[in-house]
């Protein structure tokens, strides 16, 4: 009766399970990114208003912000492997839960000593490191080929929404949150509020999410058949049974398509994390905004980016489903919009002396970068859906190097006193460097990128007739096709 009721509810409200999963994933990524980003806002208040942290230099702050990535880089590839072995639901959910619990412990660790705070941030990174590979492995089983752009971009808009919330609310809580021991400052309330919200999401995730359509207890037979048959149709017959695994692995790492994704991912993350971790400091030290304005303004670029991420996904599926562009051309178009265009605006920032124009160009640069999510970031599912989780782990491992290096480099490049006229020039150099790296990634993707399934990633073709609820169905006679085919 529960299954029947769920099927009827899905038909009534027009919400397929895969879109429910996309929304839950969006909220999950919003949760963990809020937990990651809030320190970027809080650290400004900690070093200005809390005597305990007055002696933190810009290099120390850069080290604290970068320490998260020392753990994050470790669990990328294992995250993809574990998701394929134990199920994406559990790997993704437990990774988020670990990050949430450690966030609640952050204020205590910070007041103990710098080493303990760094350890907590590293452990947070270890927990969160599994999330993207696990989600890619999940979409390999849940996303029909002509819907994977919109489904994945809905989910991957979550980090930006989390950044918006964290940057907007953290500044308010730093000024108006509740005081907590041992030093009765207000900034710890940021971690307690977001940590509590994270726990609520984790409980919901474990009840609602499932690793595949086959493991979902209340999915309709029509939707399950639609998803599984469309994925099977897009996967050619396996040709690799007699080829040694070591030779296939060599082809994997020598593939230009794999390298295009990896290089583009790495260059994108340099620009993204430079802005993500350093924007509050730039607005505070160079543009002289107070903490509440700082938090709001730092959030605006990510709001625009969330819109471009989702719209880019829908645009990609539209171009492909109408056969206006091939998958390869679609990915390259959107990746160019998301990497070459931001590079131009980051350069322009260095030539403006207006606060308004500086903020405007930053918003445009960060906002446009969202289109790359429908470029390189989904490309793993095009070229190697069987290995999407592991491939995301590999490319994100390389990209995480940027997350480690970029904040530290930014701190090392901006060493002059706050509001010193030399400091603005140093920040110009930060933006120039990010623009050059963005441009390199976009150009390499244009040269090496591909939207075609790679032969070494081909899998066994499933039969085109499948039995559900005692009925044999084929794709052209699918019941409920209008509901489950698109949204």
N, C-alpha and C positions, 0 to 999 in steps of 0.2 A: 504493500500500500504506500509506503514511503517513496519508493521509486516511481510509482505511477503518479503520485501527487507532485513530485519534483518535475517530472516531464511536463505535466499539465501547467505547472507554474512557469516553467521556462517558455512554453508556447504562449501563455497569457501575457507575460511581461516582456517577451522578446529578448531575454538575456541568456545567450548560450553560456555554457560552463567555461569555455575558454576565455570569454570576456570577463567573467567573474574572476577568473584566475589572474587576468591581466591587471584588473583593478586592485586585487589583493597584493600582487607583486609591486605595483606602483606604490601602494601604501607602505609596503615593507622596505623598499628602497628609500622612500621618503623618511622612514623611521631611522634607518642606519646612517643615512647621510646627514640628517639633523644631529645625530649623536656624534658624527665625525666633525661636522663643520662648526658646531657651537663654540668650540674652544678658540676658533679663529676670531670670533667676536669677543668672547670672554677675556682672552689674553690681553686685550687692550685695557679693559677695566682692571684686571689683576695687576698689571704693571704700573698703572697710573694711580690707583686709589687704595690698593692694599699694600701696607708697608712691608709685608712678608716677601713680596715679589719685586720690590723697587729696584733691586740690583740686577735684574735680568736684562742682559744686553740683547741687541737685535739678533746676534748669533745664537744666544741661548733660546730665544723665542723661535727662531727658525729650526733649531734642533728639536724642540718640543713638538712643533707642528709636523715635522718630518718623521718623527719617531713612529708614528702610526704605520707608516709604510714599510718599516723594517719587518713588522709582523705580517703586513698585508701581502708582501711579495712571496712569503713562504708557502702559503696555502692555495695559490692560484691553480696550479696543475693538479695537486691532490684534490682540490674542490671538484674539478670536473670528473676525475676518476671515481671519487666517493659518490658523486651524484649518480653516475651510471651504475654503480654497484649497489647502493643502498636506497636510492630514490632521491630526486631533487627536493621533494617536500621536506624531508628530514634534514638534509645537509643545509639547505637555505634557512630553514626555520631555526635550527640549533645554532648556526652561525650568527643570526640576528639576536638570538637570546643571549649568547655569550657577550656580545657587544653591549647589549642593554645592561646586563648586570655589572659589567666593568665600568660603564658610564656612571652608574650610581655610586661607585667607589672612588671616582676621580677626585672630588674635593678633599676627601680624607688623605688620599695619596699625595696630592699636591702640597698639603700642609705638613706632611711628614718629611719629605725631602725630594729633590729633583730626580734622583735615581729611581725612586719608587713610582713617581709620576710617569717617567719614561717607560718603566716596565709595564704599567697599566695600559698605556697607549699602544705599546707593541702587542700586548695580548689582545687588545681590541682589534688591531689590524689582523691578527691571526684569525679571529672569529669572523670578521667581515670579508676576509680574503676569499672565502668560498662562495660568496653570494652571486657574483656575475657568472662564473663557470657553471654553477648549479642551475641558474636560471636559463642559460643557453641550452644546457642539456634538457631542461624541461620543455623549452619551446621546440626542440627537435622532435618531441613526441606530441605536442599539443597544437602546433601552428600549421594549418594548411598552407601550401606554398604561396598562393596569391593573397594570403592574409598575414604572412609572417612579419611584413614591414610594419603594419599598423599595430599588431599585437605586441611585438617587441618594443616598439617606440612608446606605446602606452605605458608599458612596464618601466622602461628606461627613462621616462620623464620623471619618475619618482625621485631620483637624486636631486634634480633641480627644484622640485617642489619642497623637498626636505631642506635644501639650502635656503630657499625663500623663507620658510617658516623659522628655521634656526636663526637666520640673520635678522629677521624682523622682530621675533619674539625675544631673542637672547638679549638684545640691547635694552628692551623694556624691562625684562626681569633683572638685569644688572642694576638698573636704577630704582625699580619699584618692587622687586621680588621680596620674598620673606627672608629675614636674617636667620642664619644658622650657625651653630657652634663649629669650631672652637673660637673663631675670631669675630663672629657675628657680622660677617659681610653678606651682601645680597647675591653676589655672583654664583655661589654654589647652588642657589635655587634653580638655575638654568639646567644643571645636570640632573637634579631630582625631578623636575617637571618632565623633561624629555625622557628620562629613564622610566618613569611611571607609564607614560604613554606607550613606550616601546614594549613594556610587559603586556599591556592590554592587546596590542597588535599580535604579539607572539601567541597568545592564547587563541585568538580568532584564527590565525593562520593554521595552527595544528588541527583545528576542527573543520576548516573549509577547504583547504588545498589538498590536492592529490597529485602524485608524480606523473601519472599518465591517464588518458581516457579509460584504459582498461581497468585501472585500479580505482576509478571513481564510482562509488556505490550508487549515486543518484543521477548520473548522466543519462540522457535519453539514448536509446539505441540508434536513433537517426543521427544525432550529433556525433556519437562515437564512430559510427560507420563513415560518416562524411569525413571526419578528421583522418582516420586511419587509411581510408581508401585514397584520398587525395595525396597524402604523404607517400603511399605505396606507388601511386601512378608516377610520381616525380622521381622515383628512385630506379635507375636502370638495373638490369640483371647483373648480379655479382660476377665479376670476371677475375677475381683475385685469389681463388681458393688455393691454387698451386704455386703462388708466388711467396717466397720466404718473407716472414714478418720484418726481418731486418732490412730487406730491400725496400719494402713498402715504407718503412720508417724513414729511410734515406730519401725516397721520393717526396715524402711529406715535408721534410725540412729543406729540400732543394726546390720546392714548388714556388715559382714567382708569385702565384696568387697568395700563398701563405705569407711570403715576405712583404707583399704589398699591404696586407692587413696589419701585420706586426709593426712595420715602419710607420704607417699612418696612425696606428693606435698610439704608438710611443710619442710621436710628435704632437698629436692632439692632446695627450695628457699633460705634456709640458705646459702648453698654453692654458689648458683648463685648470690645472692645479696651481699654477702661478696666480691666476685670478681668484680661485676658490679660497686659497689660504691667505693670500696677501692683500686682497681688496680692502678689507676693513682697515688695515694698517695704512694703506695708501690714502684712503679717504680721511683718516684721522691725522696723519703726519704731514701730508702734502696739501690736501684741500681743506683741512682744519674743520671738519664736521664733528659735531658732538656725538656721543655714543648712540643716542636714539636715532638721529638722522643717519648716522653711519650705518647702523643695522638695516634701516629701511632702504637706503640707497644701494647698499651691497646686495640686497635681495632682488632689486629690480632687474638686473641683467639676467638672473637665473629664471625670473618669471617669463621674460621674453623667450629665453632658451627653451623652457618647458613647452611653450606654444609651438615653436619651430620644430622641436623634436617630434611631437605628435602629428603636426601638419605634414612634416616631411615623410613620415611613415605612410600616411594616407595618400600623399602625392605619389610616392614610389609604387604603391600597389595599384593606383589608378593608371599610371604610365605603363606598367607591366601588363595589367589585366586587359587594357584596351589595345595592347600591342603597339603603342605609340613609340616606345623605346624598348630595346632589349634589357635584360637584367643588368648586363655589364654596363651599358650606357647610362642606365638609371642610377646605378651605384656611383659611377664616376661623376655624373652631373651633381648629385646631392653632396657627394664628398667634397667636390670643388667649392660649392657654395659654403660648405661648413668649415673649410680650412684656408682656401686662398682668399676669400673675401674678408674673414676676420684679420688675416695678416695685414691687409691694406689699412684697416681702421686702427689697428694697434700702432702702426707707423704714424698715422695722422695724429694720434693722441700726443705724440712727442712734439708736435708743432703748434699746439694750441695753448694759450695762456688763460683761457676762460674755464671757470669751474663747470659751467653749464655744458659747454661743448665737450669737455673732458668726460663728464658723466655720460653724455649722449653717445659719444663714440665708443665708450666702453660697453654701454648697453647694446649697441648695434653689433660690435665685435663678438661679444659673448652670445648674444641672441642668435646670430647667423651660424655660430659654431654648432648649434643644435641640429642643423641639417645633416651633419656628418654621421649622426646616429643611424640614419637610413642609408648611409654609405658604407664605410668600412666596418661599423660596429655590428651590422646585421650580416655582413658578407660571410662570416663563418658558417652561417646556416645555408648559404648558397653553395659554397665550394666544397663543404665537407659536413653535411648534417649528421652523419654517423659519429663524427668526432667533434661536434660543435662545442661541447663542454670543455674537452681537453684543449682544443684549439684556442678557445677564449682564454683558458688558463695560461697558455703559452704567450699569446699576444699581450695579455694583461700583465703577465710577469715582466715582460720587457717594458711595457708602458708604466709599470709601477716604479721603475728606476727613475722616471721623470718625476713621479710623486715624491721620491726621496730627495732627489737632487734639486729640483726647482725651488722649493721653499728655502733650502739652505743657500742656494746661489743668490736668491733674492735678498736674503738677510745679509749675505756677504757684500752684495753690490750696493746696499743702502745703509751705509755706516755712519753718515753724518747726523748731527743733531736734528731733532724735529724742527720743522719750519725753517731750517737753514736753506739758503737759496741753492746750495750745491745739491741738496737732497732731491730736488725736482729733476735735475739732470741725471742723477743716478737712477731714478725711476724711469726716465725716458729710455735709458739703456736696457732696463729690464723689459720694457715693452718691445723695443727693437729686437732683442734676442728672441723673445717669444714669437714675434712676427716671422722672423727668418726660419725658425723651426717649424711653425705652422705651414709655411710655404713649401718647405722641403717635403714634408709629409704629403701634402696635396699633390705635388708634382710626381713623386714616386708612385702614388696610387694611380695617377693617370697613365703612367708608363707600364706598370706591372699588374694592375688590378684586373680581376675577372669576375663575372657573375655566373660562370658555368660550373656545374658539378665536376670536380676533378675525378679522373678515372680511378685513382687509387682510393677514393672515398665511396665508390659505388657499393651498394648493399644488395642483399637478396630481395628480389621483387616478390611482393605478396600476391596471393591470388586475387583476381579482380572480383570474385564472388565471395561474399562473406555472409555468415549466418548470425543473426541477432534476434533474440526472442523467438527462435523457431522459424524466422523468415529469411529467405535468401534474397539479398538485395544487391544491385549493381549500381554504380554511380549515376547512370542515366535514369534510374528509376527510384532514386532516393526520396523517401517520404520526408516532408518538412524541409526540402532543399532551399526554399526561399528564406527560411529562418536561419539555417545553419551554413549557408553558402557565403553570406557576407553581412556586413553590419556598417 
